Amino acid sequence: NPDWTVGVLMAKTRSGRYVVVDVVRFRARIGEVTNRIIQTAKEDPVGTILILPRDPAQAGLAAAQAMAKDLLAEGISSRFRPSNKSKIIRFNPFASAAENNLIDYVEGEWNKDYFLKLEGFDGEKKNKDD
């Protein structure tokens, strides 16, 4: 019963607005997670850079380096950012932009689930089905 993996494709307009273009959400074990990330990244527009969280511990660094190597072998650029802050703190800039009406969304099948998750997010870990 693995955790959810979620990818959000975003863009920034010249006028400073953000656009959520697409959202991919799935549950899989680590080997399949890497394959799905690669598959999804290949569908992204040319020039897209993946930004992925990295556990701050040494094991997180090793895992990030292994995934970066797999991504690079497929011609995919990536950056890993340590994720030692709580989800609520990492979410604050996005929440602020949303409150100030700086985010637009492309209509898609993912909209309903995405908005339900955003509206219910409070930073607390609820259960594995969330």
ROLO-132758 format. One record per atom (N, C-alpha, C): residue number from 1; residue in one letter; x negated, y, z negated. Coordinates in steps of 0.1 Angstrom, whole numbers, plus 5000, padded with zeros to 4 digits. Each point is the difference from the previous one (the first is absolute). Layout:
<sites>
+-----+---------+------+------+------+
! num ! residuo !    x !    y !    z !
+-----+---------+------+------+------+
! NUM !       A !    X !    Y !    Z !
...
+-----+---------+------+------+------+
</sites>
This chain:
<sites>
+-----+---------+------+------+------+
! num ! residuo !    x !    y !    z !
+-----+---------+------+------+------+
!   1 !       N ! 4992 ! 4988 ! 5000 !
!   1 !       N ! 5008 ! 5012 ! 5000 !
!   1 !       N ! 4991 ! 5013 ! 5000 !
!   2 !       P ! 4993 ! 5002 ! 5011 !
!   2 !       P ! 4991 ! 5011 ! 5000 !
!   2 !       P ! 5006 ! 5014 ! 5000 !
!   3 !       D ! 4992 ! 5010 ! 4996 !
!   3 !       D ! 5004 ! 5014 ! 4999 !
!   3 !       D ! 5003 ! 5005 ! 5014 !
!   4 !       W ! 5007 ! 5011 ! 5001 !
!   4 !       W ! 5003 ! 5006 ! 5013 !
!   4 !       W ! 4988 ! 5008 ! 5005 !
!   5 !       T ! 4998 ! 5000 ! 5013 !
!   5 !       T ! 4990 ! 5008 ! 5006 !
!   5 !       T ! 5008 ! 5010 ! 5009 !
!   6 !       V ! 4997 ! 5013 ! 4999 !
!   6 !       V ! 5008 ! 5010 ! 5007 !
!   6 !       V ! 4990 ! 5009 ! 5008 !
!   7 !       G ! 5003 ! 5002 ! 5012 !
!   7 !       G ! 4992 ! 5010 ! 5008 !
!   7 !       G ! 5009 ! 5011 ! 5005 !
!   8 !       V ! 4995 ! 5012 ! 4999 !
!   8 !       V ! 5008 ! 5012 ! 5004 !
!   8 !       V ! 4991 ! 5007 ! 5011 !
!   9 !       L ! 5006 ! 5001 ! 5012 !
!   9 !       L ! 4993 ! 5008 ! 5010 !
!   9 !       L ! 5005 ! 5014 ! 5000 !
!  10 !       M ! 4990 ! 5009 ! 4997 !
!  10 !       M ! 5004 ! 5014 ! 4999 !
!  10 !       M ! 4992 ! 5009 ! 5009 !
!  11 !       A ! 5005 ! 5011 ! 5004 !
!  11 !       A ! 4993 ! 5010 ! 5008 !
!  11 !       A ! 5002 ! 5014 ! 4994 !
!  12 !       K ! 4991 ! 5009 ! 5003 !
!  12 !       K ! 5001 ! 5014 ! 4995 !
!  12 !       K ! 5001 ! 5009 ! 5013 !
!  13 !       T ! 5010 ! 5008 ! 5000 !
!  13 !       T ! 5002 ! 5009 ! 5011 !
!  13 !       T ! 4990 ! 5012 ! 4999 !
!  14 !       R ! 4999 ! 5007 ! 5011 !
!  14 !       R ! 4992 ! 5012 ! 5000 !
!  14 !       R ! 5005 ! 5011 ! 4991 !
!  15 !       S ! 5013 ! 5000 ! 4997 !
!  15 !       S ! 5006 ! 5010 ! 4991 !
!  15 !       S ! 4999 ! 4996 ! 4986 !
!  16 !       G ! 4994 ! 4988 ! 4997 !
!  16 !       G ! 4998 ! 4996 ! 4986 !
!  16 !       G ! 5011 ! 4991 ! 4994 !
!  17 !       R ! 5009 ! 4995 ! 5009 !
!  17 !       R ! 5011 ! 4991 ! 4995 !
!  17 !       R ! 4994 ! 4986 ! 5001 !
!  18 !       Y ! 5006 ! 4991 ! 4993 !
!  18 !       Y ! 4996 ! 4986 ! 5000 !
!  18 !       Y ! 5012 ! 4992 ! 5006 !
!  19 !       V ! 4997 ! 4990 ! 5008 !
!  19 !       V ! 5010 ! 4991 ! 5006 !
!  19 !       V ! 4997 ! 4986 ! 4996 !
!  20 !       V ! 5010 ! 4993 ! 4994 !
!  20 !       V ! 4999 ! 4986 ! 4998 !
!  20 !       V ! 5006 ! 4994 ! 5012 !
!  21 !       V ! 4991 ! 4993 ! 5008 !
!  21 !       V ! 5003 ! 4995 ! 5013 !
!  21 !       V ! 5005 ! 4985 ! 4999 !
!  22 !       D ! 4994 ! 4992 ! 4991 !
!  22 !       D ! 5004 ! 4986 ! 4999 !
!  22 !       D ! 4996 ! 4995 ! 4987 !
!  23 !       V ! 5007 ! 4989 ! 4995 !
!  23 !       V ! 4997 ! 4994 ! 4988 !
!  23 !       V ! 5001 ! 4985 ! 5002 !
!  24 !       V ! 4990 ! 4993 ! 4996 !
!  24 !       V ! 4999 ! 4985 ! 5001 !
!  24 !       V ! 4999 ! 4995 ! 4986 !
!  25 !       R ! 5009 ! 4990 ! 4997 !
!  25 !       R ! 5000 ! 4994 ! 4986 !
!  25 !       R ! 5002 ! 4985 ! 5001 !
!  26 !       F ! 4991 ! 4993 ! 4993 !
!  26 !       F ! 5000 ! 4985 ! 5000 !
!  26 !       F ! 4993 ! 4995 ! 4988 !
!  27 !       R ! 5003 ! 4987 ! 4997 !
!  27 !       R ! 4994 ! 4992 ! 4989 !
!  27 !       R ! 4992 ! 4989 ! 5007 !
!  28 !       A ! 4987 ! 4999 ! 4996 !
!  28 !       A ! 4992 ! 4990 ! 5005 !
!  28 !       A ! 4987 ! 4998 ! 4991 !
!  29 !       R ! 4994 ! 4989 ! 5001 !
!  29 !       R ! 4987 ! 4997 ! 4993 !
!  29 !       R ! 4989 ! 5008 ! 5008 !
!  30 !       I ! 4988 ! 5001 ! 4993 !
!  30 !       I ! 4990 ! 5009 ! 5005 !
!  30 !       I ! 4995 ! 4998 ! 5014 !
!  31 !       G ! 4998 ! 4987 ! 5004 !
!  31 !       G ! 4996 ! 4997 ! 5014 !
!  31 !       G ! 5010 ! 5006 ! 5010 !
!  32 !       E ! 5013 ! 4997 ! 4997 !
!  32 !       E ! 5010 ! 5005 ! 5010 !
!  32 !       E ! 5002 ! 5015 ! 4999 !
!  33 !       V ! 4997 ! 5006 ! 4988 !
!  33 !       V ! 5001 ! 5015 ! 4998 !
!  33 !       V ! 4990 ! 5006 ! 5010 !
!  34 !       T ! 4988 ! 4995 ! 5000 !
!  34 !       T ! 4989 ! 5006 ! 5009 !
!  34 !       T ! 5005 ! 4998 ! 5014 !
!  35 !       N ! 5005 ! 4989 ! 5004 !
!  35 !       N ! 5004 ! 4998 ! 5014 !
!  35 !       N ! 5012 ! 5009 ! 5004 !
!  36 !       R ! 5009 ! 5002 ! 4990 !
!  36 !       R ! 5011 ! 5009 ! 5003 !
!  36 !       R ! 4996 ! 5015 ! 5001 !
!  37 !       I ! 4990 ! 5003 ! 4991 !
!  37 !       I ! 4995 ! 5014 ! 5001 !
!  37 !       I ! 4993 ! 5002 ! 5014 !
!  38 !       I ! 4993 ! 4991 ! 5004 !
!  38 !       I ! 4993 ! 5001 ! 5013 !
!  38 !       I ! 5010 ! 5001 ! 5011 !
!  39 !       Q ! 5010 ! 4991 ! 5000 !
!  39 !       Q ! 5011 ! 5000 ! 5010 !
!  39 !       Q ! 5007 ! 5013 ! 5001 !
!  40 !       T ! 5004 ! 5005 ! 4988 !
!  40 !       T ! 5007 ! 5013 ! 4999 !
!  40 !       T ! 4991 ! 5012 ! 5005 !
!  41 !       A ! 4987 ! 5000 ! 4996 !
!  41 !       A ! 4991 ! 5010 ! 5004 !
!  41 !       A ! 4998 ! 5001 ! 5015 !
!  42 !       K ! 5000 ! 4988 ! 5006 !
!  42 !       K ! 4999 ! 5000 ! 5015 !
!  42 !       K ! 5012 ! 5006 ! 5007 !
!  43 !       E ! 5011 ! 5001 ! 4993 !
!  43 !       E ! 5012 ! 5006 ! 5006 !
!  43 !       E ! 5000 ! 5015 ! 4997 !
!  44 !       D ! 4992 ! 5005 ! 4991 !
!  44 !       D ! 4999 ! 5014 ! 4997 !
!  44 !       D ! 4994 ! 5008 ! 5011 !
!  45 !       P ! 5003 ! 5013 ! 5001 !
!  45 !       P ! 4994 ! 5009 ! 5010 !
!  45 !       P ! 4985 ! 5000 ! 5000 !
!  46 !       V ! 4994 ! 5001 ! 5011 !
!  46 !       V ! 4985 ! 5001 ! 5001 !
!  46 !       V ! 4995 ! 5012 ! 4991 !
!  47 !       G ! 4990 ! 4997 ! 4992 !
!  47 !       G ! 4994 ! 5010 ! 4991 !
!  47 !       G ! 5006 ! 5000 ! 4986 !
!  48 !       T ! 5009 ! 4991 ! 4998 !
!  48 !       T ! 5005 ! 4998 ! 4986 !
!  48 !       T ! 4990 ! 4994 ! 4991 !
!  49 !       I ! 4998 ! 5006 ! 4988 !
!  49 !       I ! 4991 ! 4995 ! 4990 !
!  49 !       I ! 5008 ! 4994 ! 4989 !
!  50 !       L ! 4997 ! 4987 ! 4997 !
!  50 !       L ! 5006 ! 4994 ! 4988 !
!  50 !       L ! 4994 ! 5005 ! 4987 !
!  51 !       I ! 5008 ! 5004 ! 4991 !
!  51 !       I ! 4996 ! 5003 ! 4986 !
!  51 !       I ! 5006 ! 4990 ! 4991 !
!  52 !       L ! 4991 ! 4992 ! 4994 !
!  52 !       L ! 5005 ! 4989 ! 4991 !
!  52 !       L ! 4995 ! 5002 ! 4986 !
!  53 !       P ! 5008 ! 4996 ! 4990 !
!  53 !       P ! 4996 ! 5001 ! 4986 !
!  53 !       P ! 4989 ! 4989 ! 4997 !
!  54 !       R ! 4991 ! 5004 ! 4991 !
!  54 !       R ! 4989 ! 4991 ! 4996 !
!  54 !       R ! 5000 ! 4999 ! 4985 !
!  55 !       D ! 5000 ! 4988 ! 4995 !
!  55 !       D ! 4998 ! 4998 ! 4985 !
!  55 !       D ! 4987 ! 5007 ! 4996 !
!  56 !       P ! 4999 ! 5007 ! 4989 !
!  56 !       P ! 4988 ! 5007 ! 4996 !
!  56 !       P ! 4989 ! 4990 ! 4996 !
!  57 !       A ! 5003 ! 4988 ! 4995 !
!  57 !       A ! 4990 ! 4991 ! 4995 !
!  57 !       A ! 4991 ! 4994 ! 5012 !
!  58 !       Q ! 4989 ! 4994 ! 4996 !
!  58 !       Q ! 4991 ! 4994 ! 5010 !
!  58 !       Q ! 5007 ! 4990 ! 5009 !
!  59 !       A ! 5009 ! 4992 ! 4995 !
!  59 !       A ! 5007 ! 4991 ! 5009 !
!  59 !       A ! 5009 ! 5007 ! 5010 !
!  60 !       G ! 5005 ! 5011 ! 4997 !
!  60 !       G ! 5008 ! 5009 ! 5009 !
!  60 !       G ! 4991 ! 5005 ! 5011 !
!  61 !       L ! 4988 ! 5004 ! 4997 !
!  61 !       L ! 4990 ! 5005 ! 5010 !
!  61 !       L ! 4997 ! 4988 ! 5010 !
!  62 !       A ! 4997 ! 4988 ! 4994 !
!  62 !       A ! 4997 ! 4989 ! 5009 !
!  62 !       A ! 5012 ! 4997 ! 5009 !
!  63 !       A ! 5012 ! 5000 ! 4995 !
!  63 !       A ! 5012 ! 4997 ! 5008 !
!  63 !       A ! 5002 ! 5010 ! 5011 !
!  64 !       A ! 4998 ! 5013 ! 4996 !
!  64 !       A ! 5001 ! 5011 ! 5010 !
!  64 !       A ! 4990 ! 4998 ! 5011 !
!  65 !       Q ! 4987 ! 4997 ! 4996 !
!  65 !       Q ! 4990 ! 4999 ! 5010 !
!  65 !       Q ! 5003 ! 4988 ! 5010 !
!  66 !       A ! 5005 ! 4989 ! 4994 !
!  66 !       A ! 5004 ! 4989 ! 5009 !
!  66 !       A ! 5011 ! 5003 ! 5009 !
!  67 !       M ! 5010 ! 5008 ! 4995 !
!  67 !       M ! 5011 ! 5004 ! 5009 !
!  67 !       M ! 4996 ! 5010 ! 5010 !
!  68 !       A ! 4991 ! 5009 ! 4996 !
!  68 !       A ! 4995 ! 5010 ! 5010 !
!  68 !       A ! 4992 ! 4993 ! 5011 !
!  69 !       K ! 4993 ! 4990 ! 4997 !
!  69 !       K ! 4992 ! 4992 ! 5010 !
!  69 !       K ! 5010 ! 4994 ! 5010 !
!  70 !       D ! 5011 ! 4994 ! 4994 !
!  70 !       D ! 5010 ! 4993 ! 5009 !
!  70 !       D ! 5007 ! 5011 ! 5009 !
!  71 !       L ! 5003 ! 5011 ! 4994 !
!  71 !       L ! 5007 ! 5011 ! 5008 !
!  71 !       L ! 4990 ! 5005 ! 5011 !
!  72 !       L ! 4988 ! 5003 ! 4996 !
!  72 !       L ! 4990 ! 5005 ! 5010 !
!  72 !       L ! 4998 ! 4990 ! 5011 !
!  73 !       A ! 5000 ! 4987 ! 4997 !
!  73 !       A ! 4998 ! 4990 ! 5011 !
!  73 !       A ! 5012 ! 5001 ! 5010 !
!  74 !       E ! 5011 ! 5005 ! 4996 !
!  74 !       E ! 5012 ! 5002 ! 5009 !
!  74 !       E ! 5000 ! 5014 ! 5006 !
!  75 !       G ! 4990 ! 5008 ! 4997 !
!  75 !       G ! 5000 ! 5014 ! 5005 !
!  75 !       G ! 5009 ! 5010 ! 4992 !
!  76 !       I ! 5002 ! 4997 ! 4988 !
!  76 !       I ! 5010 ! 5008 ! 4992 !
!  76 !       I ! 4992 ! 5008 ! 4989 !
!  77 !       S ! 5001 ! 5013 ! 5000 !
!  77 !       S ! 4994 ! 5008 ! 4991 !
!  77 !       S ! 5007 ! 5001 ! 4987 !
!  78 !       S ! 4993 ! 4999 ! 4989 !
!  78 !       S ! 5007 ! 5000 ! 4987 !
!  78 !       S ! 4992 ! 5007 ! 4989 !
!  79 !       R ! 5007 ! 5005 ! 4990 !
!  79 !       R ! 4993 ! 5006 ! 4988 !
!  79 !       R ! 5007 ! 4994 ! 4988 !
!  80 !       F ! 4992 ! 4998 ! 4990 !
!  80 !       F ! 5006 ! 4994 ! 4988 !
!  80 !       F ! 4998 ! 5010 ! 4989 !
!  81 !       R ! 5011 ! 5003 ! 4992 !
!  81 !       R ! 5000 ! 5009 ! 4989 !
!  81 !       R ! 5002 ! 4993 ! 4987 !
!  82 !       P ! 4992 ! 5003 ! 4990 !
!  82 !       P ! 5002 ! 4993 ! 4987 !
!  82 !       P ! 5014 ! 5004 ! 4995 !
!  83 !       S ! 5007 ! 4990 ! 4994 !
!  83 !       S ! 5013 ! 5002 ! 4995 !
!  83 !       S ! 5001 ! 4999 ! 4985 !
!  84 !       N ! 4991 ! 5008 ! 4993 !
!  84 !       N ! 5000 ! 4998 ! 4985 !
!  84 !       N ! 5010 ! 5010 ! 4993 !
!  85 !       K ! 5008 ! 5007 ! 5008 !
!  85 !       K ! 5010 ! 5009 ! 4995 !
!  85 !       K ! 5014 ! 4992 ! 5000 !
!  86 !       S ! 5009 ! 5004 ! 4992 !
!  86 !       S ! 5013 ! 4993 ! 5000 !
!  86 !       S ! 5007 ! 5003 ! 5013 !
!  87 !       K ! 5010 ! 4992 ! 5003 !
!  87 !       K ! 5008 ! 5002 ! 5012 !
!  87 !       K ! 5007 ! 5013 ! 5000 !
!  88 !       I ! 5005 ! 5004 ! 4988 !
!  88 !       I ! 5008 ! 5013 ! 4999 !
!  88 !       I ! 4991 ! 5012 ! 5003 !
!  89 !       I ! 4987 ! 4999 ! 4996 !
!  89 !       I ! 4991 ! 5011 ! 5003 !
!  89 !       I ! 4996 ! 5001 ! 5014 !
!  90 !       R ! 4998 ! 4988 ! 5006 !
!  90 !       R ! 4997 ! 4999 ! 5015 !
!  90 !       R ! 5012 ! 5005 ! 5008 !
!  91 !       F ! 5012 ! 4998 ! 4995 !
!  91 !       F ! 5012 ! 5003 ! 5007 !
!  91 !       F ! 5004 ! 5015 ! 4999 !
!  92 !       N ! 4995 ! 5007 ! 4990 !
!  92 !       N ! 5003 ! 5014 ! 4998 !
!  92 !       N ! 4999 ! 5009 ! 5012 !
!  93 !       P ! 4988 ! 5000 ! 5008 !
!  93 !       P ! 4999 ! 5009 ! 5012 !
!  93 !       P ! 5011 ! 4997 ! 5010 !
!  94 !       F ! 5004 ! 4988 ! 5002 !
!  94 !       F ! 5010 ! 4997 ! 5010 !
!  94 !       F ! 5014 ! 5005 ! 4994 !
!  95 !       A ! 5002 ! 4997 ! 4988 !
!  95 !       A ! 5013 ! 5005 ! 4994 !
!  95 !       A ! 5001 ! 5015 ! 5001 !
!  96 !       S ! 4989 ! 5007 ! 4997 !
!  96 !       S ! 5000 ! 5015 ! 5001 !
!  96 !       S ! 5003 ! 5004 ! 5014 !
!  97 !       A ! 4994 ! 4994 ! 5010 !
!  97 !       A ! 5002 ! 5003 ! 5014 !
!  97 !       A ! 5015 ! 4998 ! 5004 !
!  98 !       A ! 5006 ! 4989 ! 4995 !
!  98 !       A ! 5014 ! 4996 ! 5003 !
!  98 !       A ! 5009 ! 5011 ! 4993 !
!  99 !       E ! 4997 ! 5004 ! 4988 !
!  99 !       E ! 5008 ! 5009 ! 4993 !
!  99 !       E ! 5000 ! 5014 ! 5007 !
! 100 !       N ! 4989 ! 5003 ! 5007 !
! 100 !       N ! 4999 ! 5013 ! 5007 !
! 100 !       N ! 5003 ! 4998 ! 5015 !
! 101 !       N ! 5007 ! 4990 ! 5003 !
! 101 !       N ! 5006 ! 4998 ! 5014 !
! 101 !       N ! 4989 ! 5000 ! 5010 !
! 102 !       L ! 4988 ! 4994 ! 4997 !
! 102 !       L ! 4989 ! 5000 ! 5010 !
! 102 !       L ! 4998 ! 4986 ! 5007 !
! 103 !       I ! 5010 ! 4991 ! 4998 !
! 103 !       I ! 4999 ! 4987 ! 5006 !
! 103 !       I ! 5012 ! 4997 ! 5009 !
! 104 !       D ! 4997 ! 4995 ! 5012 !
! 104 !       D ! 5010 ! 4996 ! 5009 !
! 104 !       D ! 4998 ! 4985 ! 5002 !
! 105 !       Y ! 5011 ! 4993 ! 5005 !
! 105 !       Y ! 5000 ! 4986 ! 5001 !
! 105 !       Y ! 5005 ! 4996 ! 5014 !
! 106 !       V ! 4993 ! 4991 ! 5006 !
! 106 !       V ! 5005 ! 4994 ! 5013 !
! 106 !       V ! 5010 ! 4990 ! 4997 !
! 107 !       E ! 5012 ! 5000 ! 5007 !
! 107 !       E ! 5010 ! 4991 ! 4997 !
! 107 !       E ! 4996 ! 4986 ! 5004 !
! 108 !       G ! 5003 ! 4990 ! 4992 !
! 108 !       G ! 4996 ! 4986 ! 5003 !
! 108 !       G ! 5007 ! 4990 ! 4991 !
! 109 !       E ! 4998 ! 4988 ! 5003 !
! 109 !       E ! 5006 ! 4989 ! 4992 !
! 109 !       E ! 4995 ! 5000 ! 4985 !
! 110 !       W ! 4988 ! 5006 ! 4998 !
! 110 !       W ! 4994 ! 5000 ! 4987 !
! 110 !       W ! 5006 ! 5010 ! 4991 !
! 111 !       N ! 5007 ! 5010 ! 5005 !
! 111 !       N ! 5005 ! 5012 ! 4992 !
! 111 !       N ! 5007 ! 4996 ! 4988 !
! 112 !       K ! 5010 ! 4991 ! 5001 !
! 112 !       K ! 5009 ! 4997 ! 4988 !
! 112 !       K ! 4992 ! 4995 ! 4989 !
! 113 !       D ! 4992 ! 4989 ! 5002 !
! 113 !       D ! 4992 ! 4994 ! 4989 !
! 113 !       D ! 4990 ! 5010 ! 4995 !
! 114 !       Y ! 4994 ! 5008 ! 5008 !
! 114 !       Y ! 4989 ! 5010 ! 4996 !
! 114 !       Y ! 5006 ! 5010 ! 4991 !
! 115 !       F ! 5012 ! 5006 ! 5004 !
! 115 !       F ! 5006 ! 5010 ! 4992 !
! 115 !       F ! 5005 ! 4994 ! 4986 !
! 116 !       L ! 5005 ! 4988 ! 5000 !
! 116 !       L ! 5004 ! 4994 ! 4988 !
! 116 !       L ! 4989 ! 4998 ! 4990 !
! 117 !       K ! 4988 ! 4996 ! 5005 !
! 117 !       K ! 4988 ! 4999 ! 4992 !
! 117 !       K ! 4995 ! 5013 ! 4995 !
! 118 !       L ! 5000 ! 5010 ! 5009 !
! 118 !       L ! 4996 ! 5013 ! 4995 !
! 118 !       L ! 5009 ! 5006 ! 4989 !
! 119 !       E ! 5013 ! 4999 ! 5002 !
! 119 !       E ! 5010 ! 5005 ! 4991 !
! 119 !       E ! 4999 ! 4993 ! 4986 !
! 120 !       G ! 4996 ! 4987 ! 5001 !
! 120 !       G ! 5000 ! 4993 ! 4987 !
! 120 !       G ! 4986 ! 5000 ! 4993 !
! 121 !       F ! 4990 ! 5006 ! 5007 !
! 121 !       F ! 4987 ! 4999 ! 4994 !
! 121 !       F ! 4998 ! 5009 ! 4988 !
! 122 !       D ! 4995 ! 4994 ! 4989 !
! 122 !       D ! 4997 ! 5008 ! 4988 !
! 122 !       D ! 4987 ! 4997 ! 4995 !
! 123 !       G ! 4992 ! 4992 ! 5007 !
! 123 !       G ! 4986 ! 4997 ! 4996 !
! 123 !       G ! 4999 ! 4987 ! 4992 !
! 124 !       E ! 5011 ! 4995 ! 4995 !
! 124 !       E ! 5000 ! 4988 ! 4992 !
! 124 !       E ! 5000 ! 4988 ! 5008 !
! 125 !       K ! 4993 ! 4990 ! 4995 !
! 125 !       K ! 5000 ! 4987 ! 5007 !
! 125 !       K ! 5012 ! 4992 ! 4995 !
! 126 !       K ! 5009 ! 4998 ! 5009 !
! 126 !       K ! 5013 ! 4993 ! 4996 !
! 126 !       K ! 4999 ! 4985 ! 5001 !
! 127 !       N ! 5001 ! 4995 ! 5013 !
! 127 !       N ! 4999 ! 4986 ! 5002 !
! 127 !       N ! 4994 ! 4997 ! 5013 !
! 128 !       K ! 4996 ! 4988 ! 5003 !
! 128 !       K ! 4993 ! 4996 ! 5012 !
! 128 !       K ! 5009 ! 5002 ! 5013 !
! 129 !       D ! 5013 ! 5001 ! 4998 !
! 129 !       D ! 5009 ! 5002 ! 5011 !
! 129 !       D ! 5001 ! 5014 ! 5005 !
! 130 !       D ! 4994 ! 5009 ! 4992 !
! 130 !       D ! 5001 ! 5015 ! 5003 !
! 130 !       D ! 4989 ! 5004 ! 5009 !
+-----+---------+------+------+------+
</sites>
